Amino acid sequence: MISRREFLQATAAASALTFGSGLGSLGRVAAQQRLTQADILKFDPLGTVTILYIADTHAQLMPLHFREPSVNLGVGDDKGKPPHLTDEAFRKYFNVAAGSADAFALTADDFVALAKNYGKMGGMDRVATLVRAVRAERGDDKVLLLDGGDSWQGSWTSLQTKAQDMVDVMGALKLDALVGHWEFTYGADRVKELVKVAPFAFLAQNIRDAEWQEPVFEARKMFERGGAKVAVIGQALPRTAIANPRWMFPQWEFGIREEDMQKQVDEARAEGADIVVLLSHDGFDVDRKLASRVKGIDVILTAHTHDAMPGLIKVGDTVLVATGSHGKFLSRLDIEVKDKKVTGVRYKLMPVFADAIKPDPEMAALIEKVRAPFAKDLARKIGHTDSLLYRRGNFNGTFDDLICNAMLVERDVEIALSPGFRWGGTLVPGDAITWEDVTNATAITYPNCYRNEMTGAQLKDVLEDIADNIFHPDPYFQGGGDMVRIGGMGYSIDISKAMGSRISNLTHLKSGKPIDAAKKYTVAGWASINENTQGPPIWDVVSAHIGKLSGGIKIEPNTAVKVTGA
């Protein structure tokens, strides 16, 4: 971990820039159980431009629990730097008090106990309240609302409406611009259909038509706010065609496209932009590198890796903002401009504590309307849990362990593979497990749970490939997710080693024997990127398993993955 002194040096104002960040006094206030909407909104305004920023909501319309990771390892130049700090190290770095509202929102320690004190977070009706309040304070003409993507996927209602529910909600919020990633898994035709009717811009400078190399979407848009021209450039996930099924958008090519990005920045400046904002779904480490190589970007609103940080990270003259996921936070960034240059930035990561914020009645009514056709199914109880069920973590999560257990039993296999997705809510001990909870962790457009055979050598190759996607020392070669979750098998990983040599000691847990490279094993998995994958949808597999269990779900700590080199 880098030192506090190094952090302060890295984030200190350069030349005439001034920075304010953090959650302020919320920790002290909320610890006394007196957290109010006014506390969350409290802000010392600066300049004439305000950017409100949300990202990675994953179609979550309702308040929920979402536990931040206790393991989030960085590699290469990013080792020990935010966002790769968790729990005590994170709290020390950002001066967050243990047991405070800040700690509950931003770290994993004592999550169950703190959840009882502070309740659920998020809910788009609460977000709407905060957005309306800031607009009322600053004036509509000074506020720009931007979404970093992964908004149209992650819930049963979004899946069933093919994202129409989220387009309606974001339209009601008066969103100005959106960028994409999981949005594309509805297929090219559906995305184009929604983009055509959406009352906000859909930006992506880095997607090209494969045949003609022409832009598929608008690259940037100029907004006038507070007497300043704000250029917003969109950057979709560069590795979408690798991370998700290419057959859903066969004619689109992605990539980082540094040179094209520099061209977009230069053209925006030539057109009179006072502020250049990159609305990015690259992932934090990718954007940190990009900021060091592309000149002229004032602000990068970064997403994809679900990082929530109460402070700005500065790279050269560029500041990076990370606003978390699942509707837990709304970022406010006030910008001062003089002589067509950004001279000051003031920032606050506003935590969306559902119990402290009055729901916006219009948005609440809209949410009730879009959920009504599915309300009975969503509320259907499948079981209950006696364990904390969470998703995030580089190598395992207890909800993922539950999914793997379900595949082992219901598909009658020796080994189960579950993708290291970073979306899906958290359940605390004593919670009912509903259909909504299961689908919040599984709702995708390619859900089929396959059953096939793989050799031990193939299993190792899969692990090596995914590990390189996560722990490659060059951020430009990282995908931004977590390791595939494993049921029925253990292994060792040295994240410091090179591709092909990170994974060792593969073990079949039931027999206690080493995995034989030449032997075939029965394997189940889901979210295959291959077209025409056969098998029942994963949500049916998981719900069937839960329904057969007597008593509550109990997930023992997963110790089958041994990690070194961190």
LODO-292253 format. One record per residue (C-alpha): x, y, z. Coordinates in pm, whole numbers, plus 50000, padded with zeros to 5 digits. Layout:
BEGIN
@east = X, north = Y, up = Z
...
***
This chain:
BEGIN
@east = 50000, north = 50000, up = 50000
@east = 50128, north = 50345, up = 49922
@east = 50169, north = 50585, up = 50206
@east = 49926, north = 50852, up = 50319
@east = 50186, north = 51111, up = 50223
@east = 50210, north = 50971, up = 49870
@east = 49830, north = 50979, up = 49841
@east = 49813, north = 51338, up = 49945
@east = 50084, north = 51425, up = 49697
@east = 49903, north = 51240, up = 49422
@east = 49571, north = 51410, up = 49485
@east = 49691, north = 51756, up = 49581
@east = 49580, north = 52049, up = 49373
@east = 49813, north = 52145, up = 49092
@east = 49865, north = 52507, up = 48991
@east = 49535, north = 52686, up = 49054
@east = 49316, north = 52378, up = 49095
@east = 49140, north = 52324, up = 49425
@east = 48982, north = 52000, up = 49539
@east = 48733, north = 51899, up = 49801
@east = 48626, north = 51540, up = 49847
@east = 48482, north = 51279, up = 50074
@east = 48163, north = 51205, up = 50257
@east = 48229, north = 51482, up = 50502
@east = 48080, north = 51444, up = 50849
@east = 47830, north = 51173, up = 50756
@east = 48017, north = 50910, up = 50952
@east = 47983, north = 51096, up = 51281
@east = 47625, north = 51198, up = 51215
@east = 47503, north = 50857, up = 51108
@east = 47687, north = 50680, up = 51387
@east = 47459, north = 50875, up = 51616
@east = 47159, north = 50751, up = 51417
@east = 47062, north = 51097, up = 51306
@east = 47150, north = 51080, up = 50938
@east = 46918, north = 51300, up = 50735
@east = 46858, north = 51383, up = 50373
@east = 46998, north = 51729, up = 50440
@east = 47323, north = 51576, up = 50569
@east = 47361, north = 51376, up = 50250
@east = 47294, north = 51679, up = 50030
@east = 47508, north = 51924, up = 50228
@east = 47765, north = 52076, up = 49994
@east = 47963, north = 52398, up = 49956
@east = 47900, north = 52487, up = 49591
@east = 48175, north = 52594, up = 49354
@east = 48170, north = 52756, up = 49012
@east = 47879, north = 52740, up = 48772
@east = 47880, north = 52377, up = 48650
@east = 47762, north = 52071, up = 48843
@east = 47798, north = 51717, up = 48715
@east = 47589, north = 51445, up = 48877
@east = 47716, north = 51097, up = 48805
@east = 47582, north = 50746, up = 48856
@east = 47704, north = 50418, up = 48707
@east = 47675, north = 50041, up = 48720
@east = 47324, north = 50042, up = 48864
@east = 47258, north = 49707, up = 48698
@east = 46889, north = 49785, up = 48663
@east = 46831, north = 49801, up = 49039
@east = 46523, north = 50013, up = 49091
@east = 46472, north = 49924, up = 49457
@east = 46689, north = 49969, up = 49767
@east = 46911, north = 49673, up = 49847
@east = 47214, north = 49560, up = 50038
@east = 47539, north = 49541, up = 49846
@east = 47859, north = 49446, up = 50028
@east = 48180, north = 49593, up = 49894
@east = 48473, north = 49353, up = 49842
@east = 48712, north = 49245, up = 50115
@east = 48964, north = 49139, up = 49847
@east = 49042, north = 49365, up = 49550
@east = 49402, north = 49308, up = 49441
@east = 49596, north = 49535, up = 49211
@east = 49895, north = 49436, up = 49000
@east = 50176, north = 49614, up = 48820
@east = 50185, north = 49989, up = 48873
@east = 49838, north = 49979, up = 49033
@east = 49933, north = 49749, up = 49320
@east = 49847, north = 49907, up = 49653
@east = 49671, north = 50205, up = 49496
@east = 49302, north = 50292, up = 49508
@east = 49072, north = 50122, up = 49428
@east = 49282, north = 49819, up = 49531
@east = 49244, north = 49882, up = 49902
@east = 48980, north = 49724, up = 50121
@east = 48848, north = 49738, up = 50475
@east = 49099, north = 49879, up = 50727
@east = 49349, north = 49985, up = 50458
@east = 49072, north = 50164, up = 50267
@east = 48944, north = 50336, up = 50581
@east = 49291, north = 50451, up = 50677
@east = 49364, north = 50578, up = 50328
@east = 49045, north = 50784, up = 50299
@east = 49014, north = 50868, up = 50670
@east = 48692, north = 50673, up = 50723
@east = 48587, north = 50596, up = 51080
@east = 48527, north = 50228, up = 51163
@east = 48161, north = 50156, up = 51233
@east = 48043, north = 50475, up = 51063
@east = 47797, north = 50516, up = 50781
@east = 48096, north = 50572, up = 50553
@east = 48245, north = 50240, up = 50665
@east = 47921, north = 50052, up = 50604
@east = 47879, north = 50203, up = 50259
@east = 48240, north = 50164, up = 50146
@east = 48390, north = 49857, up = 50316
@east = 48303, north = 49498, up = 50410
@east = 48402, north = 49476, up = 50778
@east = 48113, north = 49417, up = 51021
@east = 47872, north = 49436, up = 50730
@east = 47595, north = 49232, up = 50892
@east = 47594, north = 49434, up = 51214
@east = 47617, north = 49766, up = 51035
@east = 47341, north = 49668, up = 50794
@east = 47103, north = 49648, up = 51090
@east = 47195, north = 50005, up = 51188
@east = 47200, north = 50174, up = 50852
@east = 46958, north = 49969, up = 50644
@east = 46951, north = 49932, up = 50267
@east = 47098, north = 50165, up = 50009
@east = 46996, north = 50281, up = 49665
@east = 46655, north = 50293, up = 49503
@east = 46597, north = 50508, up = 49199
@east = 46318, north = 50699, up = 49374
@east = 46580, north = 50808, up = 49634
@east = 46830, north = 50892, up = 49363
@east = 46558, north = 51102, up = 49197
@east = 46510, north = 51295, up = 49520
@east = 46880, north = 51383, up = 49535
@east = 46892, north = 51478, up = 49167
@east = 46587, north = 51705, up = 49199
@east = 46730, north = 51868, up = 49511
@east = 47062, north = 51951, up = 49347
@east = 46883, north = 52089, up = 49039
@east = 46662, north = 52302, up = 49261
@east = 46969, north = 52434, up = 49443
@east = 47185, north = 52502, up = 49137
@east = 46928, north = 52553, up = 48861
@east = 46861, north = 52315, up = 48574
@east = 47085, north = 52517, up = 48347
@east = 47390, north = 52441, up = 48562
@east = 47344, north = 52063, up = 48613
@east = 47451, north = 51778, up = 48386
@east = 47336, north = 51422, up = 48475
@east = 47551, north = 51142, up = 48332
@east = 47537, north = 50761, up = 48354
@east = 47849, north = 50545, up = 48315
@east = 47665, north = 50240, up = 48179
@east = 47566, north = 49891, up = 48291
@east = 47226, north = 50040, up = 48367
@east = 47002, north = 49826, up = 48146
@east = 47092, north = 49479, up = 48280
@east = 47082, north = 49302, up = 48614
@east = 46718, north = 49263, up = 48717
@east = 46421, north = 49047, up = 48622
@east = 46215, north = 49349, up = 48515
@east = 46487, north = 49477, up = 48288
@east = 46533, north = 49134, up = 48132
@east = 46161, north = 49089, up = 48073
@east = 46110, north = 49437, up = 47926
@east = 46435, north = 49424, up = 47727
@east = 46557, north = 49730, up = 47919
@east = 46250, north = 49943, up = 47853
@east = 46197, north = 49987, up = 48227
@east = 46540, north = 50143, up = 48268
@east = 46504, north = 50365, up = 47963
@east = 46176, north = 50495, up = 48108
@east = 46329, north = 50554, up = 48450
@east = 46639, north = 50727, up = 48314
@east = 46419, north = 50939, up = 48092
@east = 46215, north = 51045, up = 48394
@east = 46539, north = 51141, up = 48570
@east = 46615, north = 51365, up = 48270
@east = 46943, north = 51190, up = 48206
@east = 47170, north = 51373, up = 47962
@east = 47399, north = 51094, up = 47839
@east = 47476, north = 50724, up = 47879
@east = 47756, north = 50492, up = 47773
@east = 47732, north = 50115, up = 47739
@east = 47857, north = 49764, up = 47812
@east = 47601, north = 49511, up = 47935
@east = 47348, north = 49713, up = 47740
@east = 47485, north = 49547, up = 47427
@east = 47382, north = 49199, up = 47544
@east = 47027, north = 49275, up = 47434
@east = 47164, north = 49251, up = 47082
@east = 47251, north = 49514, up = 46825
@east = 46898, north = 49557, up = 46691
@east = 46742, north = 49612, up = 47033
@east = 47013, north = 49855, up = 47140
@east = 46968, north = 50062, up = 46825
@east = 46592, north = 50056, up = 46877
@east = 46623, north = 50190, up = 47232
@east = 46889, north = 50445, up = 47143
@east = 46662, north = 50584, up = 46872
@east = 46374, north = 50653, up = 47113
@east = 46567, north = 50732, up = 47434
@east = 46541, north = 51097, up = 47548
@east = 46914, north = 51108, up = 47622
@east = 47235, north = 51068, up = 47425
@east = 47404, north = 50728, up = 47389
@east = 47774, north = 50795, up = 47334
@east = 48056, north = 50563, up = 47227
@east = 48354, north = 50690, up = 47031
@east = 48523, north = 50350, up = 47022
@east = 48267, north = 50130, up = 46841
@east = 48303, north = 50084, up = 46467
@east = 48114, north = 49900, up = 46197
@east = 48335, north = 49604, up = 46104
@east = 48280, north = 49637, up = 45730
@east = 48313, north = 50010, up = 45676
@east = 48489, north = 50119, up = 45998
@east = 48227, north = 50387, up = 46044
@east = 48112, north = 50499, up = 46392
@east = 47810, north = 50306, up = 46518
@east = 47710, north = 50566, up = 46778
@east = 47760, north = 50935, up = 46837
@east = 48110, north = 50988, up = 46977
@east = 48054, north = 51304, up = 47181
@east = 47804, north = 51574, up = 47256
@east = 47846, north = 51936, up = 47357
@east = 47632, north = 52066, up = 47642
@east = 47603, north = 52423, up = 47768
@east = 47582, north = 52446, up = 48145
@east = 47635, north = 52746, up = 48368
@east = 47767, north = 52955, up = 48081
@east = 48032, north = 52695, up = 47996
@east = 48059, north = 52449, up = 47710
@east = 48097, north = 52092, up = 47835
@east = 48207, north = 51828, up = 47585
@east = 48114, north = 51473, up = 47690
@east = 48292, north = 51189, up = 47509
@east = 48163, north = 50833, up = 47543
@east = 48383, north = 50525, up = 47581
@east = 48214, north = 50182, up = 47583
@east = 48386, north = 49881, up = 47737
@east = 48674, north = 49813, up = 47496
@east = 48664, north = 49436, up = 47554
@east = 48290, north = 49387, up = 47513
@east = 48334, north = 49148, up = 47220
@east = 48562, north = 48932, up = 47439
@east = 48371, north = 48952, up = 47767
@east = 48025, north = 48900, up = 47617
@east = 47881, north = 48703, up = 47322
@east = 48012, north = 48849, up = 47000
@east = 47726, north = 48691, up = 46807
@east = 47489, north = 48941, up = 46967
@east = 47662, north = 49230, up = 46787
@east = 47863, north = 49059, up = 46508
@east = 47922, north = 49371, up = 46300
@east = 48066, north = 49586, up = 46579
@east = 48432, north = 49628, up = 46667
@east = 48546, north = 49776, up = 46997
@east = 48885, north = 49875, up = 47143
@east = 49044, north = 50152, up = 47349
@east = 49137, north = 50360, up = 47043
@east = 49374, north = 50604, up = 47211
@east = 49446, north = 50800, up = 46892
@east = 49077, north = 50841, up = 46818
@east = 49020, north = 50954, up = 47175
@east = 49290, north = 51220, up = 47144
@east = 49128, north = 51334, up = 46820
@east = 48790, north = 51365, up = 46993
@east = 48944, north = 51573, up = 47271
@east = 49126, north = 51800, up = 47028
@east = 48814, north = 51852, up = 46815
@east = 48607, north = 51931, up = 47124
@east = 48861, north = 52194, up = 47228
@east = 48861, north = 52339, up = 46878
@east = 48483, north = 52368, up = 46898
@east = 48517, north = 52580, up = 47210
@east = 48482, north = 52328, up = 47493
@east = 48565, north = 52477, up = 47831
@east = 48543, north = 52138, up = 48002
@east = 48616, north = 51799, up = 47846
@east = 48458, north = 51502, up = 48023
@east = 48521, north = 51137, up = 47937
@east = 48219, north = 50924, up = 48025
@east = 48397, north = 50591, up = 48039
@east = 48323, north = 50225, up = 48092
@east = 48688, north = 50123, up = 48066
@east = 48740, north = 50031, up = 48431
@east = 48941, north = 50235, up = 48678
@east = 49293, north = 50105, up = 48608
@east = 49244, north = 50137, up = 48233
@east = 49126, north = 50494, up = 48276
@east = 49418, north = 50577, up = 48503
@east = 49656, north = 50469, up = 48226
@east = 49449, north = 50643, up = 47958
@east = 49463, north = 50967, up = 48155
@east = 49843, north = 50954, up = 48146
@east = 49848, north = 50917, up = 47767
@east = 49560, north = 51125, up = 47628
@east = 49600, north = 51496, up = 47693
@east = 49330, north = 51755, up = 47749
@east = 49071, north = 51556, up = 47944
@east = 48959, north = 51743, up = 48254
@east = 48743, north = 51473, up = 48414
@east = 48710, north = 51098, up = 48363
@east = 48390, north = 50954, up = 48503
@east = 48500, north = 50593, up = 48533
@east = 48284, north = 50280, up = 48565
@east = 48274, north = 49904, up = 48499
@east = 48488, north = 49792, up = 48795
@east = 48223, north = 49907, up = 49048
@east = 48469, north = 50110, up = 49256
@east = 48332, north = 50355, up = 49509
@east = 48583, north = 50610, up = 49632
@east = 48511, north = 50920, up = 49842
@east = 48809, north = 51104, up = 49694
@east = 48927, north = 51218, up = 49354
@east = 49233, north = 51058, up = 49198
@east = 49446, north = 51296, up = 48993
@east = 49661, north = 51195, up = 48696
@east = 49839, north = 51494, up = 48547
@east = 49567, north = 51754, up = 48488
@east = 49289, north = 51493, up = 48483
@east = 49073, north = 51391, up = 48778
@east = 48909, north = 51048, up = 48799
@east = 48572, north = 50994, up = 48966
@east = 48450, north = 50649, up = 49079
@east = 48087, north = 50641, up = 49190
@east = 48025, north = 50278, up = 49292
@east = 47742, north = 50054, up = 49178
@east = 47384, north = 49934, up = 49230
@east = 47256, north = 50285, up = 49296
@east = 47441, north = 50308, up = 49629
@east = 47597, north = 50644, up = 49547
@east = 47542, north = 50957, up = 49344
@east = 47850, north = 51168, up = 49276
@east = 47844, north = 51545, up = 49270
@east = 48125, north = 51734, up = 49100
@east = 48121, north = 52114, up = 49098
@east = 48354, north = 52276, up = 48846
@east = 48485, north = 52630, up = 48826
@east = 48597, north = 52765, up = 48488
@east = 48797, north = 53082, up = 48420
@east = 48936, north = 53187, up = 48083
@east = 48822, north = 52857, up = 47930
@east = 49022, north = 52653, up = 48181
@east = 48911, north = 52443, up = 48477
@east = 49041, north = 52623, up = 48784
@east = 48862, north = 52438, up = 49061
@east = 48687, north = 52112, up = 49134
@east = 48488, north = 52019, up = 49444
@east = 48356, north = 51668, up = 49493
@east = 48123, north = 51465, up = 49712
@east = 48024, north = 51101, up = 49693
@east = 47666, north = 51109, up = 49818
@east = 47559, north = 50780, up = 49980
@east = 47201, north = 50687, up = 49898
@east = 47082, north = 50566, up = 50240
@east = 46729, north = 50457, up = 50167
@east = 46592, north = 50517, up = 50517
@east = 46728, north = 50872, up = 50530
@east = 46599, north = 50995, up = 50193
@east = 46235, north = 51067, up = 50112
@east = 46133, north = 50882, up = 49794
@east = 46044, north = 51104, up = 49504
@east = 45670, north = 51042, up = 49456
@east = 45671, north = 51063, up = 49075
@east = 45962, north = 50824, up = 49040
@east = 45816, north = 50590, up = 49304
@east = 45491, north = 50576, up = 49105
@east = 45679, north = 50502, up = 48782
@east = 45880, north = 50224, up = 48946
@east = 45565, north = 50069, up = 49088
@east = 45411, north = 50081, up = 48741
@east = 45701, north = 49912, up = 48561
@east = 45733, north = 49646, up = 48830
@east = 45360, north = 49573, up = 48859
@east = 45340, north = 49301, up = 48589
@east = 45615, north = 49109, up = 48767
@east = 45545, north = 49194, up = 49130
@east = 45397, north = 48856, up = 49225
@east = 45693, north = 48664, up = 49081
@east = 45949, north = 48901, up = 49230
@east = 45809, north = 48858, up = 49581
@east = 45783, north = 48478, up = 49562
@east = 45980, north = 48324, up = 49848
@east = 46209, north = 48037, up = 49754
@east = 46394, north = 47985, up = 50082
@east = 46591, north = 48176, up = 50341
@east = 46953, north = 48219, up = 50438
@east = 47139, north = 48181, up = 50764
@east = 47459, north = 48300, up = 50595
@east = 47572, north = 48630, up = 50449
@east = 47531, north = 48592, up = 50072
@east = 47746, north = 48835, up = 49876
@east = 47900, north = 48860, up = 49529
@east = 48212, north = 49076, up = 49530
@east = 48563, north = 48947, up = 49583
@east = 48847, north = 48856, up = 49348
@east = 48818, north = 48479, up = 49403
@east = 48493, north = 48387, up = 49565
@east = 48164, north = 48512, up = 49702
@east = 47913, north = 48318, up = 49907
@east = 47627, north = 48383, up = 49663
@east = 47852, north = 48244, up = 49390
@east = 47926, north = 47943, up = 49612
@east = 47551, north = 47887, up = 49639
@east = 47520, north = 47901, up = 49259
@east = 47807, north = 47653, up = 49221
@east = 47651, north = 47417, up = 49477
@east = 47325, north = 47432, up = 49284
@east = 47496, north = 47336, up = 48960
@east = 47689, north = 47050, up = 49124
@east = 47367, north = 46897, up = 49254
@east = 47105, north = 46988, up = 48995
@east = 47325, north = 46918, up = 48693
@east = 47495, north = 46616, up = 48857
@east = 47853, north = 46715, up = 48780
@east = 48194, north = 46695, up = 48944
@east = 48296, north = 47057, up = 48888
@east = 48098, north = 47381, up = 48853
@east = 48208, north = 47709, up = 48696
@east = 48032, north = 48038, up = 48765
@east = 48142, north = 48370, up = 48613
@east = 48300, north = 48632, up = 48839
@east = 48031, north = 48892, up = 48778
@east = 48037, north = 49195, up = 49006
@east = 47663, north = 49257, up = 49003
@east = 47392, north = 49111, up = 49225
@east = 47260, north = 49207, up = 49567
@east = 47366, north = 49093, up = 49912
@east = 47148, north = 48904, up = 50160
@east = 47210, north = 48912, up = 50535
@east = 47143, north = 48618, up = 50771
@east = 46773, north = 48577, up = 50836
@east = 46668, north = 48720, up = 50499
@east = 46417, north = 48543, up = 50281
@east = 46550, north = 48442, up = 49939
@east = 46301, north = 48556, up = 49678
@east = 46280, north = 48516, up = 49304
@east = 46399, north = 48876, up = 49279
@east = 46709, north = 48795, up = 49482
@east = 46797, north = 48498, up = 49262
@east = 46743, north = 48686, up = 48937
@east = 46934, north = 48991, up = 49062
@east = 47237, north = 48760, up = 49055
@east = 47157, north = 48574, up = 48733
@east = 46943, north = 48785, up = 48497
@east = 47122, north = 48783, up = 48163
@east = 47018, north = 48719, up = 47804
@east = 47237, north = 48405, up = 47774
@east = 47155, north = 48215, up = 48097
@east = 47166, north = 47852, up = 47982
@east = 47336, north = 47617, up = 48227
@east = 47539, north = 47373, up = 48018
@east = 47672, north = 47030, up = 48111
@east = 47972, north = 46885, up = 47932
@east = 48313, north = 46724, up = 47978
@east = 48648, north = 46898, up = 48015
@east = 48994, north = 46754, up = 48069
@east = 49209, north = 46865, up = 48359
@east = 49433, north = 47043, up = 48110
@east = 49137, north = 47234, up = 47970
@east = 49029, north = 47337, up = 48320
@east = 49376, north = 47476, up = 48390
@east = 49376, north = 47661, up = 48059
@east = 49042, north = 47821, up = 48146
@east = 49174, north = 47939, up = 48482
@east = 49497, north = 48069, up = 48329
@east = 49308, north = 48264, up = 48063
@east = 49071, north = 48427, up = 48310
@east = 49353, north = 48502, up = 48556
@east = 49544, north = 48685, up = 48282
@east = 49233, north = 48885, up = 48205
@east = 49229, north = 49005, up = 48567
@east = 49594, north = 49013, up = 48674
@east = 49779, north = 49115, up = 48359
@east = 50023, north = 49387, up = 48469
@east = 49917, north = 49613, up = 48179
@east = 49566, north = 49751, up = 48248
@east = 49493, north = 49768, up = 47875
@east = 49485, north = 49387, up = 47871
@east = 49255, north = 49355, up = 48173
@east = 48882, north = 49289, up = 48153
@east = 48785, north = 49427, up = 48490
@east = 48592, north = 49135, up = 48641
@east = 48673, north = 48876, up = 48906
@east = 48799, north = 48518, up = 48881
@east = 48561, north = 48246, up = 48774
@east = 48403, north = 48082, up = 49079
@east = 48471, north = 47710, up = 49123
@east = 48264, north = 47438, up = 49284
@east = 48408, north = 47092, up = 49348
@east = 48768, north = 47195, up = 49277
@east = 49047, north = 47389, up = 49447
@east = 49364, north = 47544, up = 49311
@east = 49658, north = 47770, up = 49390
@east = 49723, north = 48100, up = 49213
@east = 50032, north = 48321, up = 49216
@east = 49908, north = 48649, up = 49072
@east = 50264, north = 48780, up = 49032
@east = 50356, north = 48522, up = 48768
@east = 50309, north = 48539, up = 48393
@east = 50037, north = 48392, up = 48173
@east = 50043, north = 48013, up = 48181
@east = 50223, north = 47982, up = 48512
@east = 49985, north = 48139, up = 48764
@east = 49768, north = 47832, up = 48831
@east = 49884, north = 47515, up = 49007
@east = 49773, north = 47239, up = 49246
@east = 49433, north = 47175, up = 49091
@east = 49251, north = 46941, up = 49329
@east = 48926, north = 46746, up = 49304
@east = 48773, north = 46827, up = 49642
@east = 48542, north = 46529, up = 49683
@east = 48818, north = 46272, up = 49627
@east = 49106, north = 46484, up = 49754
@east = 49306, north = 46378, up = 49448
@east = 49498, north = 46608, up = 49211
@east = 49318, north = 46697, up = 48890
@east = 49457, north = 46475, up = 48614
@east = 49545, north = 46676, up = 48304
@east = 49442, north = 46390, up = 48074
@east = 49126, north = 46285, up = 48257
@east = 48780, north = 46409, up = 48159
@east = 48553, north = 46558, up = 48425
@east = 48184, north = 46644, up = 48409
@east = 48147, north = 47021, up = 48430
@east = 47853, north = 47260, up = 48455
@east = 47861, north = 47631, up = 48394
@east = 47656, north = 47923, up = 48267
@east = 47693, north = 48252, up = 48079
@east = 47878, north = 48084, up = 47794
@east = 47959, north = 48325, up = 47513
@east = 47901, north = 48046, up = 47259
@east = 47585, north = 48069, up = 47053
@east = 47314, north = 47801, up = 47093
@east = 47438, north = 47682, up = 47432
@east = 47196, north = 47422, up = 47566
@east = 47063, north = 47379, up = 47918
@east = 46807, north = 47521, up = 48162
@east = 46835, north = 47886, up = 48263
@east = 47058, north = 47930, up = 48565
@east = 46785, north = 48093, up = 48773
@east = 46577, north = 47775, up = 48747
@east = 46876, north = 47565, up = 48852
@east = 46947, north = 47784, up = 49156
@east = 46584, north = 47819, up = 49268
@east = 46525, north = 47443, up = 49233
@east = 46827, north = 47375, up = 49454
@east = 46725, north = 47625, up = 49720
@east = 46370, north = 47491, up = 49725
@east = 46492, north = 47139, up = 49803
@east = 46704, north = 47241, up = 50101
@east = 46559, north = 47200, up = 50448
@east = 46630, north = 47488, up = 50683
@east = 46826, north = 47798, up = 50594
@east = 47117, north = 47829, up = 50352
@east = 47451, north = 47783, up = 50527
@east = 47765, north = 47853, up = 50326
@east = 48094, north = 47763, up = 50488
@east = 48397, north = 47985, up = 50416
@east = 48558, north = 47888, up = 50086
@east = 48923, north = 47799, up = 50147
@east = 48979, north = 47600, up = 49828
@east = 49165, north = 47881, up = 49649
@east = 49516, north = 47956, up = 49776
@east = 49647, north = 48299, up = 49674
@east = 50009, north = 48414, up = 49670
@east = 50203, north = 48693, up = 49503
@east = 49967, north = 48968, up = 49614
***
